[in-house]
Amino acid sequence: MNYKIIDKEKYYRKGVFRHFSEDCKCSTSMTARIDVTYLVEYSKRNGTKFYINFLYILSKVLNSREDYRMGYLWQTDELICYDVINPTQYVFHEDTETCTPVYTEYFEE
């Protein structure tokens, strides 16, 4: 994955970043209720897998804004922005009750 280093002193959310990386040292996550009725219908109508379609839409959203592609490298104290975020899905093996990660290259189209 390629990325660029963000100048923390010029970053437009510098104060917020400093607060949550130095004062609170926390992480974030997001949960939202969304209506996927149309995506389920689309998947059935086109004979495609709902999960793969959903993963594509999620990847498209995450890649749409620089803020969503950002990360922090603790080892080097660098704020970074990835060029692209590629989706990963996990295949569950019932016989061993383990998972194998499957990496997919994201393409907007």
QUIDAFEN-V883525 format. One line per field, one symbol per residue. ss: DSSP state (A for helix, B for strand, O for the rest). phi: phi as a letter, one per 30 degrees, with the letter a starting at -180 (. if undefined). psi: psi as a letter, one per 30 degrees, with the letter a starting at -180 (. if undefined). A space follows every 10 residues. Layout:
BEGIN
ss->???
phi->???
psi->???
END
This chain:
BEGIN
ss->OOBBBBOOOO OOOAAAAAAA AAAOOOOOOO OOOOOOAAAA AAAAAAOOOA AAAAAAAAAA AAOOOAAAAB BBBOOOOBBB BBOOOOOBBB BBBOOOOBBB BBBOOOOOO
phi->.cacdcdddc ddceddeded ccdchbbbbb bbdbcceddd dedddcicde eddddddddd ddddbeedcd bbcddchccb bddaccdbbc cdcddchbbc dbcbddbed
psi->kkllkkjfff kfheeeeeef feefillllk kkkkjgeeee eeeeeghlke eeeeeeeeee eeffkeefgl lkjeeghkkl jkekkklklk kkjeefhlkk kjkkkkke.
END
